[in-house]
Amino acid sequence: MRKVKLQEGVDLANLFGPHDLHLRMIEGELRVRMRARGDEITLDGQPDAVLRAERILHELAEWTRGYYELKPDDITRALRATEQSPETTIPKASTVGPAFVTKRGGVVPKTPSQEAYIDAIQRYDLVIAIGPAGTGKTYLAMAMALAALLKREVSRIVLARPAVEAGERLGFLPGDMFAKVHPYLRPLYDALYSMMDVERANRLLERGELEIAPLAFMRGRTLNDAFVILDEAQNATAEQMKMFLTRLGLNTKTVVTGDVTQVDLPSTQISGLVQIAEILQGIEEIKFVYFTKRDVVRHRLVQSIIDAYDRHEQKSRREQPRIPSASTNPAPGSPTAHQEVGSSASRAHTG
């Protein structure tokens, strides 16, 4: 148990949040009990967690003395920043500025990795973002693309996505070509409509300034004066990825996003995203940005779900049956040994 005395001039209502929301967020994440009485807070929990909570409270309290209005995103940012060490400096709201201003406010980065991502998009013509779901890879890229279009830095936006089913077969889909591919592209439309009203977005689509298409439609094209986004790139084959990257023309900015842990391709096909992470690493004009579970900005349960899957995969790898060692094989020359060698060679030839 530890008592924290806050300095004078701290805006307690701002620090604690509406109905003590900020304190509850810290409690839930760190599993500490916090009891506030005036400007004194009692912390009860594991020593490391208490030390981390004290650090967060002191730094955020200083922010309120400068009339900074705390938001839940600031608490989340503080928790992520101190995850490795309680002494880590907690970043304030991004200094990069809004990537795009929507009717609900500015789209701003919420983690250091997101801030580095926006900075990379501004500075590089080709950015490859790899990380788990919910880290804002596609959403921020879309915001940057819309901002570039409205500033007339590019004449059009091209959004592409592989038409790959996620673990299930939908079978025959009725309708024309647009109706058949629309279900695969729906997430891109959702991101678009969340940033601008439907009528404005539809006008961009009608004028050809905004195009949403399956990756297969990119073959044979040259994309000049455009902002191009390839989403769910882990489901692009190696051949498709090469085809896509060689479409880039003059004054074109390209962002490739994907999660290498969610590949829906058949096991016989190599993911183009996994491959280019090895092939293109040495090219200075290409920027790779890697996100982790600490950058997840969806519901806080998403982080726990990612952790659970990681633990399950590690356990499965540990429990995989091992190949018998040479000492357990029959002695050379015995009939059983010849049969085993012949059967192995046959399997290798046919496999």
RASULLIN-V235623 format. One record per pair of residues at least 4 apart in sequence whose ideal C-beta (glycine too) atoms are under 7 Angstrom apart, sorted by the first residue. I is the first residue (numbers start at 1). GAP is how many residues later the second one is. D is the distance in whole Angstrom. If there is no record, write none. Layout:
i=I gap=GAP d=D
i=I gap=GAP d=D
This chain:
i=1 gap=41 d=7
i=1 gap=43 d=5
i=2 gap=41 d=5
i=2 gap=48 d=5
i=2 gap=52 d=7
i=3 gap=37 d=6
i=3 gap=39 d=5
i=4 gap=37 d=5
i=4 gap=39 d=6
i=4 gap=50 d=5
i=4 gap=53 d=6
i=5 gap=34 d=7
i=5 gap=35 d=5
i=6 gap=4 d=5
i=6 gap=33 d=4
i=6 gap=55 d=5
i=7 gap=54 d=7
i=9 gap=56 d=5
i=10 gap=5 d=6
i=10 gap=29 d=7
i=10 gap=51 d=5
i=10 gap=54 d=6
i=10 gap=55 d=6
i=11 gap=4 d=6
i=11 gap=53 d=4
i=12 gap=4 d=6
i=12 gap=27 d=7
i=14 gap=50 d=4
i=14 gap=55 d=6
i=14 gap=56 d=5
i=15 gap=7 d=7
i=15 gap=45 d=6
i=15 gap=46 d=5
i=15 gap=49 d=5
i=15 gap=55 d=7
i=16 gap=4 d=5
i=16 gap=6 d=6
i=16 gap=7 d=5
i=16 gap=20 d=7
i=17 gap=4 d=4
i=17 gap=5 d=3
i=17 gap=6 d=7
i=17 gap=53 d=7
i=20 gap=4 d=6
i=21 gap=4 d=6
i=21 gap=51 d=7
i=22 gap=4 d=7
i=22 gap=48 d=6
i=22 gap=53 d=5
i=23 gap=4 d=6
i=23 gap=11 d=5
i=23 gap=13 d=7
i=24 gap=4 d=6
i=25 gap=4 d=6
i=25 gap=47 d=7
i=25 gap=50 d=5
i=26 gap=4 d=6
i=26 gap=8 d=7
i=26 gap=27 d=6
i=26 gap=30 d=6
i=26 gap=49 d=7
i=27 gap=5 d=6
i=27 gap=6 d=7
i=27 gap=7 d=5
i=29 gap=50 d=5
i=30 gap=15 d=7
i=30 gap=19 d=4
i=30 gap=22 d=6
i=30 gap=23 d=5
i=31 gap=14 d=6
i=31 gap=18 d=6
i=32 gap=11 d=6
i=32 gap=12 d=6
i=32 gap=13 d=3
i=32 gap=17 d=5
i=32 gap=18 d=6
i=32 gap=21 d=5
i=33 gap=11 d=4
i=33 gap=12 d=6
i=34 gap=7 d=6
i=34 gap=9 d=6
i=35 gap=7 d=5
i=36 gap=5 d=5
i=41 gap=16 d=6
i=43 gap=7 d=5
i=43 gap=10 d=5
i=43 gap=11 d=6
i=45 gap=4 d=5
i=45 gap=5 d=5
i=46 gap=4 d=7
i=47 gap=4 d=6
i=48 gap=4 d=6
i=49 gap=4 d=6
i=50 gap=4 d=6
i=51 gap=4 d=7
i=51 gap=35 d=5
i=52 gap=4 d=7
i=52 gap=30 d=5
i=52 gap=34 d=4
i=53 gap=4 d=6
i=54 gap=4 d=6
i=55 gap=4 d=6
i=55 gap=27 d=6
i=55 gap=31 d=5
i=55 gap=32 d=7
i=56 gap=4 d=6
i=56 gap=22 d=5
i=56 gap=26 d=6
i=56 gap=34 d=7
i=57 gap=4 d=6
i=58 gap=4 d=7
i=59 gap=4 d=7
i=59 gap=31 d=5
i=60 gap=4 d=7
i=60 gap=10 d=6
i=60 gap=14 d=7
i=60 gap=18 d=6
i=61 gap=4 d=7
i=63 gap=5 d=4
i=63 gap=7 d=7
i=63 gap=29 d=7
i=64 gap=4 d=6
i=64 gap=6 d=6
i=70 gap=4 d=5
i=72 gap=4 d=6
i=73 gap=4 d=6
i=73 gap=37 d=5
i=74 gap=4 d=6
i=74 gap=19 d=7
i=75 gap=4 d=6
i=76 gap=4 d=6
i=77 gap=4 d=6
i=77 gap=13 d=7
i=77 gap=14 d=6
i=77 gap=33 d=6
i=77 gap=34 d=7
i=78 gap=4 d=6
i=78 gap=12 d=5
i=79 gap=4 d=7
i=80 gap=31 d=6
i=80 gap=214 d=5
i=81 gap=7 d=5
i=81 gap=9 d=5
i=81 gap=10 d=6
i=82 gap=4 d=5
i=82 gap=6 d=5
i=82 gap=8 d=7
i=83 gap=211 d=6
i=84 gap=4 d=6
i=91 gap=21 d=6
i=93 gap=15 d=7
i=94 gap=14 d=5
i=94 gap=15 d=5
i=94 gap=21 d=5
i=96 gap=13 d=6
i=96 gap=19 d=5
i=96 gap=22 d=5
i=96 gap=23 d=6
i=98 gap=8 d=3
i=98 gap=9 d=6
i=98 gap=10 d=5
i=99 gap=8 d=5
i=99 gap=9 d=7
i=99 gap=19 d=6
i=99 gap=41 d=6
i=99 gap=44 d=4
i=99 gap=45 d=5
i=99 gap=48 d=6
i=100 gap=7 d=5
i=100 gap=43 d=4
i=100 gap=44 d=7
i=100 gap=46 d=5
i=100 gap=47 d=5
i=100 gap=95 d=6
i=101 gap=5 d=5
i=102 gap=5 d=6
i=102 gap=93 d=5
i=102 gap=94 d=7
i=103 gap=94 d=7
i=107 gap=33 d=7
i=107 gap=36 d=4
i=107 gap=88 d=7
i=109 gap=5 d=3
i=109 gap=6 d=4
i=109 gap=8 d=7
i=109 gap=9 d=5
i=109 gap=31 d=7
i=110 gap=4 d=6
i=110 gap=187 d=5
i=111 gap=183 d=7
i=111 gap=184 d=5
i=112 gap=4 d=6
i=113 gap=4 d=6
i=113 gap=176 d=7
i=113 gap=178 d=5
i=113 gap=182 d=5
i=114 gap=4 d=7
i=114 gap=22 d=5
i=114 gap=26 d=6
i=114 gap=181 d=6
i=115 gap=4 d=6
i=116 gap=4 d=6
i=116 gap=173 d=6
i=117 gap=4 d=7
i=117 gap=12 d=6
i=117 gap=23 d=6
i=117 gap=172 d=5
i=118 gap=4 d=7
i=118 gap=22 d=6
i=118 gap=26 d=7
i=119 gap=4 d=6
i=120 gap=4 d=5
i=120 gap=7 d=5
i=120 gap=167 d=4
i=120 gap=169 d=5
i=121 gap=6 d=5
i=121 gap=20 d=7
i=121 gap=23 d=5
i=121 gap=134 d=6
i=124 gap=161 d=7
i=124 gap=162 d=7
i=124 gap=163 d=4
i=125 gap=127 d=7
i=125 gap=128 d=5
i=125 gap=129 d=7
i=125 gap=160 d=7
i=126 gap=128 d=5
i=126 gap=159 d=7
i=126 gap=160 d=5
i=127 gap=128 d=5
i=127 gap=160 d=5
i=127 gap=162 d=6
i=128 gap=128 d=5
i=128 gap=148 d=7
i=128 gap=158 d=7
i=128 gap=160 d=5
i=129 gap=8 d=4
i=129 gap=126 d=7
i=129 gap=128 d=5
i=129 gap=160 d=5
i=129 gap=162 d=7
i=130 gap=128 d=6
i=130 gap=130 d=6
i=130 gap=143 d=7
i=130 gap=147 d=7
i=130 gap=158 d=7
i=130 gap=160 d=5
i=131 gap=4 d=5
i=131 gap=6 d=6
i=131 gap=128 d=6
i=131 gap=159 d=6
i=131 gap=160 d=3
i=131 gap=161 d=7
i=131 gap=164 d=6
i=132 gap=127 d=6
i=132 gap=129 d=7
i=132 gap=159 d=7
i=132 gap=161 d=6
i=132 gap=164 d=7
i=132 gap=174 d=5
i=133 gap=126 d=6
i=133 gap=129 d=7
i=134 gap=162 d=4
i=134 gap=163 d=6
i=134 gap=164 d=4
i=134 gap=168 d=5
i=135 gap=156 d=4
i=135 gap=160 d=4
i=135 gap=161 d=6
i=135 gap=162 d=7
i=136 gap=4 d=5
i=136 gap=161 d=6
i=137 gap=4 d=7
i=137 gap=120 d=4
i=137 gap=154 d=7
i=138 gap=4 d=6
i=138 gap=53 d=6
i=138 gap=93 d=5
i=138 gap=119 d=5
i=139 gap=4 d=7
i=139 gap=52 d=6
i=140 gap=4 d=6
i=141 gap=4 d=6
i=141 gap=88 d=5
i=141 gap=114 d=4
i=141 gap=116 d=6
i=142 gap=4 d=6
i=142 gap=49 d=5
i=142 gap=50 d=7
i=142 gap=53 d=7
i=142 gap=87 d=7
i=143 gap=4 d=6
i=143 gap=52 d=6
i=144 gap=4 d=6
i=145 gap=4 d=6
i=145 gap=12 d=5
i=145 gap=82 d=4
i=145 gap=84 d=6
i=146 gap=4 d=6
i=146 gap=49 d=6
i=147 gap=4 d=6
i=148 gap=5 d=4
i=148 gap=6 d=5
i=148 gap=79 d=5
i=148 gap=105 d=7
i=149 gap=5 d=6
i=149 gap=8 d=5
i=149 gap=60 d=6
i=149 gap=78 d=7
i=154 gap=71 d=6
i=154 gap=72 d=5
i=154 gap=73 d=5
i=154 gap=97 d=7
i=154 gap=99 d=7
i=155 gap=70 d=5
i=155 gap=71 d=7
i=156 gap=52 d=7
i=156 gap=53 d=5
i=156 gap=54 d=7
i=156 gap=55 d=7
i=156 gap=70 d=5
i=157 gap=52 d=7
i=157 gap=53 d=5
i=157 gap=69 d=7
i=157 gap=70 d=5
i=158 gap=53 d=5
i=158 gap=65 d=6
i=158 gap=68 d=5
i=158 gap=70 d=5
i=159 gap=29 d=5
i=159 gap=52 d=7
i=159 gap=53 d=5
i=159 gap=70 d=5
i=159 gap=72 d=7
i=160 gap=53 d=6
i=160 gap=54 d=7
i=160 gap=55 d=5
i=160 gap=58 d=6
i=160 gap=70 d=5
i=161 gap=23 d=6
i=161 gap=24 d=6
i=161 gap=27 d=6
i=161 gap=53 d=7
i=161 gap=54 d=6
i=161 gap=70 d=5
i=161 gap=71 d=5
i=162 gap=53 d=5
i=162 gap=70 d=6
i=162 gap=73 d=4
i=162 gap=74 d=5
i=162 gap=78 d=7
i=163 gap=18 d=6
i=163 gap=21 d=4
i=163 gap=51 d=4
i=163 gap=53 d=7
i=164 gap=71 d=4
i=164 gap=100 d=5
i=164 gap=101 d=7
i=165 gap=4 d=6
i=165 gap=5 d=6
i=165 gap=99 d=7
i=166 gap=98 d=5
i=167 gap=97 d=6
i=173 gap=6 d=7
i=173 gap=7 d=5
i=174 gap=5 d=7
i=175 gap=4 d=3
i=175 gap=5 d=6
i=177 gap=4 d=6
i=178 gap=4 d=6
i=181 gap=4 d=6
i=181 gap=33 d=5
i=182 gap=4 d=7
i=184 gap=30 d=7
i=185 gap=4 d=6
i=185 gap=27 d=5
i=186 gap=4 d=6
i=187 gap=4 d=7
i=188 gap=4 d=6
i=188 gap=24 d=5
i=188 gap=43 d=6
i=189 gap=4 d=6
i=189 gap=23 d=7
i=190 gap=4 d=6
i=191 gap=4 d=7
i=192 gap=9 d=5
i=193 gap=5 d=6
i=193 gap=8 d=6
i=196 gap=4 d=5
i=196 gap=5 d=5
i=198 gap=4 d=6
i=199 gap=4 d=7
i=200 gap=4 d=7
i=201 gap=4 d=7
i=202 gap=4 d=6
i=203 gap=4 d=6
i=204 gap=5 d=5
i=204 gap=6 d=4
i=205 gap=5 d=5
i=213 gap=4 d=4
i=215 gap=15 d=7
i=215 gap=21 d=6
i=215 gap=25 d=6
i=215 gap=29 d=6
i=218 gap=25 d=7
i=218 gap=26 d=5
i=218 gap=29 d=5
i=219 gap=24 d=6
i=221 gap=26 d=6
i=222 gap=25 d=6
i=222 gap=27 d=5
i=223 gap=5 d=5
i=223 gap=24 d=5
i=223 gap=25 d=6
i=223 gap=26 d=5
i=223 gap=29 d=5
i=224 gap=25 d=4
i=224 gap=26 d=5
i=224 gap=27 d=6
i=224 gap=28 d=6
i=225 gap=25 d=7
i=225 gap=26 d=5
i=225 gap=27 d=7
i=226 gap=26 d=5
i=227 gap=26 d=5
i=228 gap=24 d=6
i=228 gap=26 d=5
i=229 gap=26 d=5
i=230 gap=14 d=6
i=230 gap=26 d=5
i=231 gap=26 d=5
i=232 gap=26 d=6
i=233 gap=8 d=7
i=233 gap=23 d=5
i=233 gap=24 d=6
i=233 gap=25 d=4
i=233 gap=39 d=7
i=233 gap=40 d=4
i=234 gap=24 d=4
i=234 gap=25 d=6
i=234 gap=26 d=5
i=234 gap=28 d=6
i=234 gap=29 d=5
i=234 gap=37 d=5
i=234 gap=39 d=4
i=235 gap=28 d=7
i=235 gap=29 d=5
i=235 gap=30 d=6
i=236 gap=4 d=4
i=236 gap=5 d=5
i=236 gap=8 d=7
i=236 gap=36 d=4
i=236 gap=37 d=7
i=237 gap=4 d=7
i=237 gap=28 d=7
i=237 gap=32 d=5
i=237 gap=33 d=7
i=237 gap=35 d=6
i=238 gap=4 d=7
i=238 gap=32 d=5
i=238 gap=34 d=5
i=238 gap=37 d=5
i=239 gap=4 d=6
i=240 gap=4 d=6
i=240 gap=32 d=6
i=241 gap=4 d=6
i=241 gap=31 d=3
i=241 gap=32 d=7
i=241 gap=34 d=7
i=241 gap=35 d=6
i=242 gap=4 d=6
i=248 gap=4 d=5
i=248 gap=6 d=6
i=258 gap=15 d=4
i=260 gap=11 d=7
i=260 gap=13 d=6
i=260 gap=14 d=5
i=263 gap=8 d=5
i=265 gap=4 d=4
i=265 gap=6 d=6
i=270 gap=4 d=7
i=270 gap=5 d=6
i=271 gap=4 d=7
i=272 gap=4 d=6
i=273 gap=4 d=7
i=275 gap=4 d=6
i=276 gap=4 d=5
i=277 gap=4 d=7
i=280 gap=6 d=5
i=281 gap=7 d=7
i=291 gap=4 d=4
i=293 gap=10 d=5
i=293 gap=13 d=5
i=293 gap=14 d=7
i=296 gap=6 d=5
i=296 gap=7 d=5
i=296 gap=10 d=7
i=298 gap=4 d=4
i=301 gap=4 d=6
i=302 gap=4 d=6
i=303 gap=4 d=6
i=304 gap=4 d=6
i=305 gap=4 d=7
i=306 gap=4 d=6
i=307 gap=4 d=6
i=308 gap=4 d=6
i=309 gap=4 d=6
i=310 gap=4 d=6
i=311 gap=4 d=6
i=312 gap=4 d=6
i=313 gap=4 d=6
i=314 gap=4 d=7
i=315 gap=4 d=6
i=316 gap=4 d=7
i=324 gap=4 d=4
i=324 gap=5 d=7
i=329 gap=8 d=7
i=329 gap=11 d=7
i=330 gap=4 d=5
i=330 gap=6 d=4
i=330 gap=7 d=4
i=330 gap=10 d=7
i=331 gap=6 d=6
i=332 gap=5 d=6
i=333 gap=4 d=7
i=335 gap=4 d=6
i=336 gap=4 d=6
i=337 gap=4 d=6
i=338 gap=4 d=6
i=339 gap=4 d=6
i=340 gap=4 d=6
i=341 gap=4 d=6
i=342 gap=4 d=6
i=343 gap=4 d=6
i=344 gap=4 d=6
i=345 gap=4 d=6
i=346 gap=4 d=6
i=347 gap=4 d=6
